[in-house]
Amino acid sequence: MLYYWPHTYPDEILYSVIARYLKISGSRGPKHLLNNLFDRKTISATLDLPSGLKHLIHNLEMFDKDVEMILADNTLFPYYQSFLTPTKAEKVRHSMLSKSGDIHTLIGINAGIFPAGKSPKYCPLCVKEDKSENISPYLRRTHQIPSIQICTQHNIYLLELNKSRVNFNKHEFLFLEDHLDQFSLIEQNESTEYLNICKDIEKLLKGRQNPFDADDPFFYRKELFKHGLVKNANQLSTQGLYENFTDLYNDTLLAKFKSSVNLDNPSCWLKGIFRKHRKGFDPCRHVIIDNFLKYLETKNESLEVIEIENIKYPCLNKVCEHYNQSIQTTFSRHIDHKSKRQITLVECNCGHKYTHSYITSKQNYFTRIKEYGPVWHSKLNQLLVEEKMSIRAIARILGCDSKTVNKFKSIIVEGDSTPKTELETKQEIWQQHMRKNPKSGITELRKKKPALFAFLYRNCKEWLQKQKYYKSNPTSKLRINWKARDLEILQELRIARSNALTENPKKRITKSLLLIMVKKEKMFYNNQEKLENCDEYLSKIHESKYFHRKKRLVLSALEMKDGKAEISYWTLLRKAGIRKEYLNYELIQLAKGIVNGTFELSRQTFIKTA
């Protein structure tokens, strides 16, 4: 238990408090007194997300220190917490309390755009203010955020401790006042946009609630859909996203946060953050996107909206009982990103849908029918099949063009009181396609009509798979005569062994060597039980390391004898390339026998036969 602990200044990071404690306590080295704090000397001096806090709090018991208080006020944990799932945030918290070293990997800092800060940053003007107030200069927590390079209070760039003058040790907590650079120049920040974003990032440390939902991997995508940046119901407009994003942020500003965007780059972070989140993104990018969404909201609100809020939208279906009335209609509005107009989608309970918008250039309203609805289609079927009226007469009754009647005429079924849906029509076309190509399987049919297949696969996959397709009889594979192949490979192995012995008699003959030479290693090991002759042959001619050393002794002695060189014990071992640690009793006796002449030298002695 500690009996002294320095006072913690506002926004002071825990690293700075520990460094001040070690300085005041008279620490004689990086690891000295660490055992008093963390109950071990091997704790690393981590600047942003320290570990071993449970032991530290236990030793600070008499100073009423709380783990949650230290995590929230003296570390960068709140900076990352907003963008972690509750499960991962709890894992990180547990690692910080224990003595784990996987914190930066869990959060994704090691693979991120801003590595964990090893060198503390400080503001020279903040240091000057501390000294004027008779306070020991300390490291601010907001200055240690990796993505921030300025002091938002004084709008100047931060300085790092001079690495050339400080010998960094991973266990050393650097005391700021001992390593100040007295000759550094103060550089002013000229970008107001950069300052504002840095202030927004700092708010994450002060408990600002970010709207990001870490449990929803499509959160930003859904938000973007609300602002109309879509091509269709399920696809984002990448071009519209890029144009709006670059309108708000310039390249110079984005480069300061290592977040430049490139529309042609398929792995651009801007595309990735609006897709399903399969990886983490730095908090600064979340802040940039949050500000971008606010910008889109403001931009859409600033668009000139001609629609009157209390306007009534009637049903335009002539055969509906509520025609020209707004009793049973509902509507919703959105901004079209291409035309920048407010579009109102109106729907009646009869199924009739249409859009209503105002075209400023033409100074009039524009209406487009989206769906006619089942009531309209039922009336069309009645007029065509039962009453057999002319196309123009039907068009007048239904309140549409004669071309529209002709368009829907093709999907009417004789004797059926209800029209076919688009899905039923597509299914019938597919069945006709199958009848026309009775000898084609599903793959061939799909290749002939890919668009039709794709539609049915999306909308009725089970129906598509239940259809009876032509199945061709697969041609039987040629069976391999393994006995013949066994004898063929055996012959290749014998030739390979003969060549190896001819090229270098001292070379060790092994299974792997011969199989590699004939290029049959993978095939042999996959079908070893079928290649019995090859397996038996390789087992017989395979040379162990011990056998190979004896062979080298004999062959080396023969070479020295042919060269009429004097054979001594140490020259023979050196010639054979056998080290002392590999010598055993038999090898020593063999070498001595060769030197004394008691062992008869023969080249065939140590060549295995098979």
N, C-alpha and C positions, 0 to 999 in steps of 0.2 A: 504494500500500500504506500502511496506517495503522500508526503506531508507538505509538499509545496507544489503549486500549479499556477503559472502566470495568468493574468487577466486576458480574456479574449476580446480583441477590438472588433468594432463593427465590420462585417464582411471579411473577416480574416479567415484564411483557409487553415485547416488543421495542420498542414505541413509547416506553416510559419509559426504556429503556437509551439509545436514540438521543437523546432529549431531554436526558438527563444528559450525554452526550458533547458535544453541541453547547453546552451551558451551560458545561462545564468548559473547552472549547476556545476559548471566547470568540466565539461566532457573532454576527455583527453584523446578521443579518436572517434571514428564513425560509429563503431559498435559499442562504445562505452556508454553505460547507463540505459541502453535499449532494453536490457533485460528487466529493468525496473518498470518500464512502460508496457511492454508487450509480452513479458515472461519468456522471451527468447531473443537471441542476438542476431538472428538471420533475417529479421524483418526488412523488407525493402522500403526505401524512402519514396513512396508513391505520392505524386503531387495532386492528382485529381480524385482518384477513387482508392483510398488506402484500405488495407485489410487489417485483421487483428483487433478490431474495435471492441469486441466483447471483453478481451483481456485488458485493454486500456481503460474501459469504463469501470471494470472491477477494481483496478488500481487507483481510480479517481473517485472511489465511493464516497469519501468524506467531503467532496466538493460539489455534490448534488448534480453530477453530470448524467445526462440521459442519452441513450443511443440515438433515439429518434431526433433529438435536438441537434446532436453533432452531424448526423446524416443530412438534415435539412438546412443547417446554418453554416457548416464548415467544410462541406465536400461538394463535388459537382454532381452528386447523385440526382438531385431534382432536375438538373439540366437534361439528363437522359431519360428519367423516369416516365415523362409524359408520353414517350414514343415507344415504350416497351409494353408488351402484354403483361397482365398481372402475374402470370406464372413466371415469366422471365425476370420481371422486376423483383419478385420474391427470391429467385435464385441469386441474383446479383446482390441483394441485401444480405442474404445468408453468407455469401462469399466474403463480403466486406466485414461481417461480424467475426467470421472464422479466419484462419490463416491461409486461405486459398489464394492461388495465383492466376485464376482463370477469368478474372473480372473483365479485362479488356477484350478477351476473345468472346465472352458471352454477349457483350453489348455490340460487338462488331467493330470496335475501334481499330484493332490490328489490321483489318482489311478495309478500313474506311479511308476517306480522303484526307482526314486530319489525324496523324498519329498521336499517340499519347504524349503530352508535353513532358520532357525530361529536364528542360532548363526553365526555371521560374521566370516569369515576366513581371515587370514593374513599370510604374509611371514616375518619371523623375520629379514632376510637379507634386504628385501625391507624397513622395518622400520628403520633399521640401516642406510641405504643409505639416507633415508628422513631426519633423524636427522643430518647426516654429511653435508647435503646441507641446513641446517637451515629451513627445511620444516616440518610442523606439520604432523606426520604420518597419512596416510589416507588409506581407504579400496579400493583396486583395484577391478574393475568390473570383470576382468578375473578370479580373485580368488574366486568369489562368484558363479561361474558356478557349479551346483550341482554335475556333473559327474567328475569334475577335483579336484584332491586332492594334486596337486603339483604346485609349482611356476615354470613355464617353463623357466623363465629367469635365475634362480639360480639352478634349478633341485633339489629342496628340498621339503619335504612334508610340507603342510600348517598347521597352528595351528588354533584351535578354541578358542574363548574366554572361560575362565574357568567358566563353569556353576555353579560349587559349590560355587564360590566366588561372582558371579553376580546374583542378584535377578532380573530375567527377567520380564519385564512388556511389554505387547503387544503394548503399546503406547510410549514406551521409545526408543529413538534413541541413541545407545551406542557410545560414543566417544572413539575411539580406544586407544588413549594414556592413558586413565584412567584405562584401563583393560588389559594392557599388562602383559604377564607371563614372568617374568625375569629369571625364573629357568628352562624353558623348554629346552629339548634337540633337536638339529637339526638333522633330519634324511635325509640322502641322497637317492635319487632315483637311483636304479641300472639298471632299464630297459629302454633301448633306444627306444624300440617299444612303450612303454607306453608314453614316452616323446613326440614322434612324433605324436601319435594320439591326445594327449592333445593339441599340437600346432595346429593340423588341426581343433580341436573343437573350439579353440580360434579364428580361422579365421572367424568363423560364425559371431562373434561380430564385426569384422572389415569389413563387407560387402562382404565376399566371397560368390559368387553365387554358390549354390549347384544345380546340374543338376536335382534333384528330382522335379517331377511335382505333386504337391498336388492335382490337379484336376483329375489326372489319377490314379485310385486305383490299376491298374495292371502295374504301371511304372516299378518297379524292375523286375517283372516277364518277361516283354518284353525284358528288358536289358539282363536277364539271357538266354533267348532263343537265343539271338544273338551269345552267346558264346558256343552254342551246348550242354548245360546241359539239354537235353530233352530226354524223352523216346519215345514220338511220337509227333504228331503235336500239341497236346493240354496239354500234361502232363510233368511236371518237373521231372527230375531225382534227387530225394531226396538224394539218396546215393552218386551220383556224387557231388552234392552241398555240402554235409557234408564233404566229403573227401577233396575237394578243400579248403573249409573254414578252416578246422582244419590244413591243410598244412600251411596256412598263419598265423593263430592265435592259440596260445596255451591256455590251460585252465587257467593258472595263470593270463595271460593278460586279458582274457575275464572276469574273476572273479572280477577284479578291476573295471570293468564297469557294474557289475551285469548282465552280458550277456553270461553266460555259456550256452552251447548248448548240447542237448541230443537227439539223433536221435529217441529213443524209446518213447520220451515224445510227445504225440499228440498236446499239446499246447505250444510246444517250439517256442520261439519268432522268430527263424531263419526261420521256416516253415511259420509262420504267416506273416512275412514281405514280403515274395515272393508270398503270396496269395492276394486275394482282401482285401484291407485295410478297415476293419470295426471298427478299433480302432486306436488310435494314438500310436506312438513309440517315445521314448526319442531321442532327436537330436544326442546324442552320438552313438546310434545304426545306425542312418542314415549315420553318418560319417564312422563307421566301414564297413557298406555295400558299401558305395561309394569307399572306399579304396580297398575293396574286388573285386569290378567290374573292377577297374583299374589294379589290380593284374592279373585277368583273361585275360584282354586285352593284357597285357605285356607277359603273359605266352603263349597265342596263337600266338603272333607275334614272340616269340622266337622259336616256333616249326619249325623244318626243313621242308620247303615247296619246294617240288621237282618240282611242276608245273611251267612251263615256262609261263610268263605273256602273251606273244604274240602268244601262241599256238592256232591253229585253230581246232575247234571241228566239225567234219563233221556229217551229218545225216546218221544214220546206218540202215535206213529203205530201204530195197532192192527195194520195189515197189514204192518208192517216186521219183519224177522227179529230186529232188535235192540230190539223193543218193551219198554219199561220197563227198559231197560238204558242205562248211560251209557258204553258201550265206544266208540261211534263218534260221540259228540256233542262239539261245541266251543261255547264261549260267550264273549261279550264284554259289558262293562258300561259304562253311561253314566248321567249324572244328568239326569233330565227337568226342564227349567226351570220348567214349569208346576206339576207336582205335587210338585217337590222330592224325588222318590223315586229310589232307585237302580233302574234297569231292567236286567235281564239278558236278552240275546238268545241263545237256545239254537238250534243248528242240528245236525241229524243228516245223515249222508252220503246218506240216502235223499231229502233235499231238504225234509224237514219242519222248519219254523221256528216258534218260539213265544217269547213274552216272559214273564218271571217277575219279579214284584215283590211287596213287602210293604206292605199298607195299614195304617197305624198306627191309624187311627180304627176300623177293623173288626177289627183284631188277627188278620188272616189273610192268606195268600198269594193273589195274583191271577195267573191265567194267561190269555194271549190268543194264539190261533193266528194267525200271520202268513201262512204258506204251508203248504199240505198236501203239496206235493211230487209229482213224477212217479209214484212208486210207488203213492201213494194214488189218484191220478187214473186210473192204469192199472187198478187193482183196481175202481174205480167203473165204468169203462167195461165191464169184463168182466162184472160183476154185472148191469149194465143191459142190455147188448146181447146177450151170449151166454147168460147164465143167466136173464135176464128176471125177476129177483126183484122183489118189491114194494119200495116206497120205505122203509117202516119196517124191513123185514128188512135192507136194505142199510145203513140208518143204524145198526142194532145191530152189524153186522159191522165197519163202518168207524169206529165209536165217535164218531158225530157226530149232529146233530139232523136230522130229516127235511127241514127247511127248507133246510139246507145241501145235501142231496142234490138237491132240486128246483132249487136255484140253479145247480149245476154240470151238471145234466141237459141244459140247453138248449145246451151247447157240445159235446155228444158227437156224433160223426159215425157214422152207421150203417156197419157193416162195417169200421171203422177201430179198430185195437187201442189207439191212443193218443189222448188228448183233445186238442182244439184249445187252443192257447195264446191268451192274451188278444189278442195282436197279430194272429193269424190270424182271430180272431173279428171284430175291428175292420175288418180288410181285407175280409172277406166282407160286412159291413154296408155298407161304402163302395161296393162293387161293386153291391149291391142298390140303393143310393141312386142310382147312376149309371143303372141300368136303368130305374128309375122316372122319371127325368128325362133322357130321351135328347136333348132339345133344349137342355140347360143345359151351359154351359162350366164350367171348374174354379172360376172366381170365383163364379158363381151357386151351384154346389154347396157351396162353402165357406161362403157366407153362410147357407145353409139349415141346415147342421150344423157350426157353428164348432168345437165341442168335439171332435168326431170328427176333423175335419181337423187340428186342433192336435196331437192324440195321434199321428196317422199322420205328420205332418210332423216331429215330434220323434224318432220311432222308426224310420221307414222312408221317408225322404224320396225316395230313388231310386225305390222301388216306386211311390210316389204320383205321381211325375212321369212314369213310363213308361206309365201308364194312357192309353187312347185317349179323349180328351174331344171333345165336339162343338165344331167350329169354325165360327162363323158367317162368312158372306162379308162382309167389311167394305165399307161403302158407299163408293164412289169419291168422292173430294173434288172439289168443283166447281173446274174450271180457271178461272184468272183470265185475262181478255182484257187482256193488258198494253198492246196498242196503244191500246185505248179508254181504259185508265187513264192512259196516258202523256199523251194529249190532254186528259183531264180535269184532271190535275194541272197541265199547262202553262197552261190557262186560269186556274186558281187563282193560279198564280205571277204571271201578267200583272196580275191584279186587285190582288194584294198589292203589287206594285211600284208600280202607279199610286197606290194609297192611301199608300204610304210617301213618294212624291214630293210628293203633295198636302199631307200633314201637315207634312213638314219637307224642303224641297228640298235642304237642305245635308247631309242624312243620307247616309252612305255605303251604297250598295246592294251587298250581297254575297250569295253563295250561302246562307250560314248564316242571314242575316237573313230572307230570303224563305222558306226551308224551315221556319224556326221559326214564322213568321207563319201558314203554312198547315198547321202541325203534321204535317209529312211528312218530317222530317229523318232519323229512323231508317230509315223505309221506303225513302227515296231511296238512302241509302248502302248498304243491304243489297241493293238491286235496281238499281243504277246502270246496269248494262249493258242492262237491259230498258227503261229510260226514256230512250231516245236523244234525243227531242225536248226533254225537260226538261233533260237534261245539256247539250245544245247551246245552249239558250236561256240557261241560267245562266252558261255560260262566256262568252257574248257580253256580257251586261249586268253581269257582275261588275266592280266598280271597284277598281283597285289603289289603294294609299295615295297614290302620286304623282299619279294621275289625280284622286283625290278632293281633293287640295290645290289643284290647278289649278281645279277646279270651285268650290271655296269662294272662291277669289280673285275669279272672275268674278261669282258670285252676290252676294258681299259688295259689290263695286263697283256692281252694279245697285241694291242696296238703298240705298247711300249716294247714288247718283245720283237715285233716286226721292225720297229724303228731302232732296234739294238740299243735301247736305252736301259740304264741300270734301274732295276725295280727294287725300291725300298718301301717300307711300310707307309711312311707319310706321303711319299710321292704317288703311291698307288691310290691312297684315299683322296688325295687332291685331284688326281686325274679322273677318278670316278665321280667326284663331286659329292662325296658323302660327308656330312658334318658329324662332329663328335657326339651330339645329342641323339643321333639316330643309330649309333653303333650299339649292337648287343653282342652277346657271347658268340653266337654262330658267325656273325659277320667278322668279328675280330679273328676267330680261328680260321675262317676262310681266307682272309687277307694274309695272315701269317703263313698259312699253307702255301699260298701262291708265291710269297717272297722266299720261303725256304725250299720251294720246289717239290714239296710233298703232294701238292694238288695238281692233277693233270689238266692242263688247259685245253678246252675244246669249244669251238663256236656253237656246236649243237647242244651243249650241256644245258643251257638255259633258254632254249627255244622250245616252247610248248608245241606239242603235236595234237592235232584234232582230227 
